[in-house]
Amino acid sequence: MIGWLLAAPALAVLALAFLWPMAGLFRISLNRTTETGAMETALTTESYGKLLGDEFIRELVWNTLVLAGSSAAIAVALALPVALMVRAASPRWRGPLALMAIAPLLVSGTARLIGWMAILGDNGLINALLMGLGLRETPWPLINNWTGVRIGLVESLMPYAVLVLIAGLGRLDPRLEEAAATLGAGRVRTFFRVTLPLAAPALLAAWLLALVLGISAFITPRLMGGGRVFVLATEIYDQALEYVNWPAASALAMLLLGGLVLLMLLRAAVAKFAGGRA
């Protein structure tokens, strides 16, 4: 009882700041858009039916999942060595190293993306270096396409993956690795036969978190895609502000929210399983 009383203020803020707007958004999704483009008050699932039957929306869902899934996998793969380095460091240096790993989160995501645009652009640092060395005669298209969006997403997702992996790897019993070394296993064999299997739940939890963040990303596809990359988040924006189709935008947002909630529940189950295994 005391716990619920202490949590009451936070729950009230959550209800006012999140649940109430979500309820309003759901109500709008049940309205109807007339032929003139005006929104008509109704109680219909017409918008949901149109979205689920639209081939373009299904293609958007697939493109979003592929983009977010691949970006999350690359981010986790790059974050694993960083997390292992933090784990292997002395207690004195673990804190500073972990802070350095998540330092990009202290900078605005938009500012980081503008920096990437300057680096990856046709006249950016990378193309200037490649053309200056004679490796390419024309600029390498690294922006305003899926490649640029994936690079931006990987960079933005890495700090979150590092945080999850640091927490997950911190629960591993180092005596198991010491026992493997005692039995004659080298570092490489110990890593692939002991450390990596034990870290699998943490890797999956980090990938699921990065996947959720990647699916809901808007700024990165919008800026790095240059209007040529379309995902669910950009489609919601277009439906709401360009086509002024609020029922469709709200319905698509609710479908996306439902999918993200399911993924977060799956991530929580994986994290709980990883805690139990540890």
C-alpha positions, -999 to 999 in steps of 0.1 A, spaced: 0 0 0 28 24 9 45 16 -24 14 26 -44 11 58 -24 47 67 -31 42 60 -68 9 79 -70 25 112 -81 45 96 -108 15 76 -120 -6 108 -121 21 125 -142 23 95 -165 -15 94 -169 -17 131 -178 14 133 -200 10 100 -218 -21 80 -213 -46 109 -217 -30 121 -250 -29 85 -262 -66 81 -254 -73 113 -274 -52 100 -303 -71 67 -303 -104 85 -304 -93 106 -334 -83 73 -352 -119 63 -350 -131 93 -369 -136 94 -407 -121 116 -434 -146 128 -459 -141 132 -497 -134 169 -492 -106 161 -467 -124 172 -436 -125 151 -405 -159 138 -395 -167 126 -360 -175 90 -360 -169 56 -344 -154 35 -371 -124 14 -378 -123 25 -414 -89 40 -411 -74 8 -396 -89 -13 -424 -75 10 -452 -41 10 -436 -39 -28 -431 -51 -34 -467 -27 -8 -482 2 -23 -501 23 8 -496 18 6 -458 29 -30 -458 60 -21 -478 67 7 -453 64 -17 -424 88 -41 -440 113 -13 -449 111 0 -413 117 -34 -398 146 -41 -421 162 -7 -415 157 -8 -377 167 -45 -374 199 -42 -394 209 -9 -377 202 -24 -343 223 -55 -351 253 -34 -363 250 -11 -333 250 -41 -309 280 -56 -327 299 -24 -324 288 -19 -288 300 -53 -276 337 -46 -278 332 -13 -259 312 -31 -232 338 -58 -229 365 -31 -226 346 -14 -198 340 -47 -180 377 -56 -183 389 -22 -170 399 -16 -134 371 -3 -111 388 31 -111 384 34 -149 350 18 -154 330 49 -146 350 73 -169 350 47 -197 313 41 -195 307 79 -194 328 83 -226 308 55 -243 275 73 -237 288 108 -241 270 112 -275 237 112 -256 248 145 -241 247 161 -275 215 169 -293 206 142 -318 198 168 -345 232 184 -340 249 150 -344 230 143 -376 240 177 -390 276 167 -383 271 134 -401 256 153 -431 287 174 -433 310 144 -431 290 121 -455 279 147 -481 291 149 -517 315 176 -506 320 162 -472 352 149 -454 350 113 -466 343 121 -503 370 148 -502 395 123 -489 385 96 -513 387 119 -543 418 136 -531 436 102 -529 423 93 -564 402 64 -552 370 78 -567 363 102 -596 328 110 -585 314 115 -550 303 83 -532 265 86 -524 266 83 -486 236 105 -478 200 111 -489 196 73 -492 192 42 -470 230 40 -464 231 74 -448 200 67 -427 215 34 -415 248 51 -406 229 78 -386 208 52 -368 237 30 -359 255 60 -343 224 71 -324 216 35 -311 251 25 -300 251 43 -266 219 26 -256 232 -8 -267 264 -1 -247 244 7 -216 224 -25 -218 255 -46 -225 275 -31 -196 246 -40 -173 242 -75 -187 279 -83 -189 284 -70 -153 262 -99 -141 284 -126 -156 305 -146 -132 342 -141 -141 351 -174 -123 336 -193 -153 361 -176 -177 389 -182 -152 379 -219 -150 380 -221 -188 415 -206 -188 426 -230 -161 414 -259 -183 436 -247 -212 412 -226 -232 428 -195 -249 412 -161 -248 395 -165 -282 381 -199 -274 369 -187 -239 352 -158 -255 333 -179 -281 326 -209 -259 319 -192 -225 315 -154 -226 295 -151 -258 269 -178 -249 264 -163 -214 261 -128 -229 234 -139 -254 204 -127 -233 221 -93 -228 228 -91 -265 192 -99 -274 179 -74 -248 202 -47 -263 191 -55 -298 154 -54 -289 159 -20 -272 178 -7 -303 151 -22 -325 123 -3 -307 142 30 -309 150 24 -345 114 17 -355 102 49 -338 130 71 -352 119 101 -372 146 128 -373 173 104 -387 152 92 -417 139 127 -423 173 144 -423 197 117 -435 172 104 -460 167 137 -477 130 130 -484 139 98 -503 136 74 -474 101 65 -462 94 47 -429 64 45 -406 74 76 -386 78 98 -417 45 85 -431 27 95 -398 42 130 -402 31 132 -438 -4 120 -432 -9 145 -403 7 176 -417 9 173 -455 -23 153 -463 -41 166 -432 -55 131 -427 -56 130 -389 -77 97 -386 -52 79 -408 -22 94 -390 -37 85 -356 -45 50 -366 -10 44 -380 4 59 -348 -17 36 -327 -6 5 -347 30 15 -343 26 21 -306 10 -13 -302 39 -30 -320 64 -11 -299 46 -21 -266 48 -57 -277 85 -54 -284 91 -37 -250 72 -65 -232 94 -90 -251 125 -70 -241 114 -70 -204 109 -108 -205 143 -113 -220 159 -90 -194 141 -109 -166 153 -142 -181 188 -129 -183 187 -118 -147 174 -152 -137 202 -169 -156 228 -147 -140 
